[in-house]
Amino acid sequence: MPDVVADGLRVLFCGINPGLMTAATGHHFARPGNRFWPVLHLSGFTPRLLKPAEQHELLSYGLGITNVVARATARADELTAGEYAEGGRLLTAKVARLRPGWLAVVGVTAYRAAFGDRRALVGPQERTVGGTRVWVLPNPSGLNAHWTATTMAEEFARLREAAGAADQGGSVSVTTPRS
């Protein structure tokens, strides 16, 4: 699954791994029940609701997409601890090369597994990857019933505001992570 990336993005979103529909279409977050694209728009990251096939338009907004693990599966729970650890290592190298302002890992469980941080919560992290700040976002999968599209959009908007403040040279004040 090809990344949608460029050097110096405002935010590099990082999914867990491609689902089977994403792998088949070549478009990130392609499954109809996935809430990534609606939440991205509701949070103010994009001026309109993009379709997965329009993913390259993200670059014009300073946004990109990659994954922790490259292997496509029907469900993320099919991934092994070793795949997550290797994915975290490869993601660290990618972020060091691309230097985005923020790395936004979409899924707290994936972040915990990839970076060995079992206590991480949704929100900004103390950890940086090189000079890149890290924010953990809720997983937009339709299987994640703990978060609604509205509450996810609120969390995505917190990141958008922090990324915007950082871009404008202002100080970034973010609240602590939440469960």
Disulfide bonds with the S-S distance in Angstrom:
none
